[in-house]
Amino acid sequence: VYVDPYYHGSCDPEIIWNKQKQRWFIYYTARRSKLENTWLRTPIGVASSEDMINWVFEGYCKFDGVGGKKDATETFWALAIISANDTLHMFVTWKPDTIPTKGAWGGQGWIIHYKTPLANPVDGWQKISALHDSTLNAIDAAVFKTGELYHIWFKGKEKGATKNELYHK
């Protein structure tokens, strides 16, 4: 069990082998378990291990050079991550606001694709694109590779819809 050293809430974990660093990395939503609105202003935490038993806190992800601190100004959570060649790809829920009155989860959400070289698994994340436009409020990505094809699933609700649907890209 790994516990975030600042927030004590390590949720939605994704564990991946980094062949360049020769270590396991766990990426997780750093949920603020001792505060109200624990789902808002959450960074993505990172820890590494050689044996999957003893974990070392590596910090919080920087996205496009921003962040890397325990108190995020935006909301990131429920990531999916995959390694391809010498690059890590992350598909993460991103919410630009942190206002709980805009909805139970803080307003509009996007699934954003980021990538970083294996050599920079914490600070090097660069945005590739959003997977959809603002007509869809989306969260909770999952990614899977079959042969040479990558599949991404996420939950979303179109504007005006009464329930969430499962989306696939």
C-alpha positions in Angstrom: 0.0 0.0 0.0 1.3 3.4 -0.9 0.1 6.6 0.8 0.7 10.1 -0.6 3.0 12.0 1.8 1.0 15.2 1.8 -2.7 14.3 1.2 -2.8 10.7 2.3 -5.2 9.9 -0.5 -3.7 7.9 -3.3 -6.6 7.1 -5.7 -7.0 5.7 -9.2 -3.5 4.2 -9.4 -1.8 3.2 -12.6 1.5 1.2 -12.3 3.9 1.0 -15.2 7.4 -0.3 -15.8 9.9 2.3 -17.0 12.5 0.4 -18.9 14.9 3.4 -19.1 14.8 4.0 -15.3 14.6 0.3 -14.5 11.9 1.0 -11.9 8.2 0.7 -11.5 6.3 3.9 -11.4 2.9 4.4 -9.9 0.8 7.4 -11.0 -2.2 8.4 -9.0 -4.8 11.0 -8.2 -3.5 12.8 -5.1 -6.9 13.1 -3.4 -7.0 15.4 -0.4 -8.7 13.0 1.9 -8.7 15.2 5.0 -10.2 18.2 3.2 -13.7 19.1 1.9 -14.1 18.9 -1.9 -11.4 16.2 -2.1 -12.0 15.7 -5.8 -11.0 19.3 -6.8 -7.5 20.8 -7.2 -5.9 17.3 -7.2 -2.5 16.8 -8.8 -1.2 13.6 -10.3 1.3 12.1 -7.8 4.2 9.8 -8.7 6.2 7.2 -6.7 8.7 4.7 -7.9 10.0 1.3 -6.8 12.5 -1.3 -7.7 10.6 -4.1 -6.0 6.9 -2.9 -5.9 7.2 -3.1 -2.1 9.2 -0.1 -1.1 8.0 3.1 -2.8 9.8 6.5 -3.1 7.7 9.7 -3.6 8.9 11.3 -6.8 6.7 14.4 -6.8 3.7 15.7 -8.7 3.5 15.8 -12.5 4.2 19.0 -14.4 2.0 19.5 -17.4 3.4 21.8 -20.1 5.9 23.0 -17.5 3.2 23.9 -14.9 2.4 22.3 -11.6 4.6 19.9 -9.8 3.3 21.1 -6.5 0.9 19.6 -4.0 -1.7 22.3 -4.3 -2.9 22.3 -7.9 -4.7 25.2 -9.4 -6.6 22.9 -11.8 -8.0 19.4 -11.3 -6.4 16.3 -12.7 -7.6 12.8 -11.9 -8.3 9.2 -13.0 -5.5 8.8 -15.5 -4.7 6.0 -17.8 -1.1 5.5 -18.9 0.7 3.3 -21.4 4.3 3.0 -22.6 5.1 3.0 -26.3 8.7 2.9 -27.6 10.6 5.4 -25.4 7.5 7.5 -24.5 4.9 7.4 -21.8 1.3 8.4 -22.9 -1.2 9.6 -20.3 -4.9 10.1 -20.8 -6.1 12.1 -17.8 -9.3 13.8 -16.7 -8.7 17.6 -16.6 -11.0 20.2 -15.2 -9.8 23.8 -15.5 -12.0 25.1 -12.7 -12.2 24.1 -9.1 -15.6 25.5 -8.3 -17.9 22.9 -6.6 -21.0 24.9 -7.4 -20.5 24.1 -11.1 -21.5 20.5 -10.4 -20.7 17.6 -8.2 -17.3 17.2 -9.8 -16.4 20.8 -10.4 -17.7 21.5 -13.9 -16.6 20.7 -17.5 -14.1 17.9 -17.8 -11.9 16.7 -20.7 -9.8 13.7 -21.4 -6.4 15.1 -22.3 -3.6 13.2 -24.0 -0.1 14.0 -22.7 3.2 12.4 -23.5 6.7 12.5 -21.9 10.0 10.7 -22.6 10.7 7.7 -20.4 13.7 9.7 -19.1 11.5 12.5 -17.6 8.5 10.6 -16.1 7.5 13.4 -13.7 8.3 16.9 -15.1 8.2 16.3 -18.9 4.5 16.0 -19.7 3.5 17.8 -22.9 -0.1 18.1 -24.2 -0.9 16.4 -27.4 -4.7 17.0 -27.6 -8.1 16.8 -26.1 -10.0 13.6 -27.1 -13.2 15.5 -27.6 -14.7 19.0 -27.7 -16.7 21.0 -25.1 -20.0 19.4 -26.0 -18.9 16.4 -24.0 -18.2 16.4 -20.2 -15.9 13.5 -19.7 -14.0 11.7 -17.0 -12.2 8.4 -16.1 -10.1 7.1 -19.1 -8.8 3.6 -19.6 -6.3 2.6 -22.3 -5.4 -0.8 -23.7 -3.2 -2.0 -26.6 -4.2 -4.9 -28.8 -1.6 -5.7 -31.4 -0.7 -2.3 -32.9 -4.0 -0.7 -32.0 -4.6 1.5 -28.9 -8.1 1.6 -27.5 -9.2 4.4 -25.1 -12.5 4.3 -23.2 -14.0 7.0 -21.0 -17.2 8.1 -19.4 -19.0 11.2 -20.7 -22.2 13.1 -20.9 -23.2 15.2 -23.9 -24.7 18.6 -23.2 -28.4 18.2 -22.5 -28.1 14.4 -21.9 -29.6 12.9 -18.7 -27.0 10.1 -18.3 -23.4 9.2 -18.9 -22.4 7.0 -21.8 -19.2 5.0 -22.5 -17.0 6.4 -25.3 -14.3 4.6 -27.3 -11.5 6.1 -29.4 
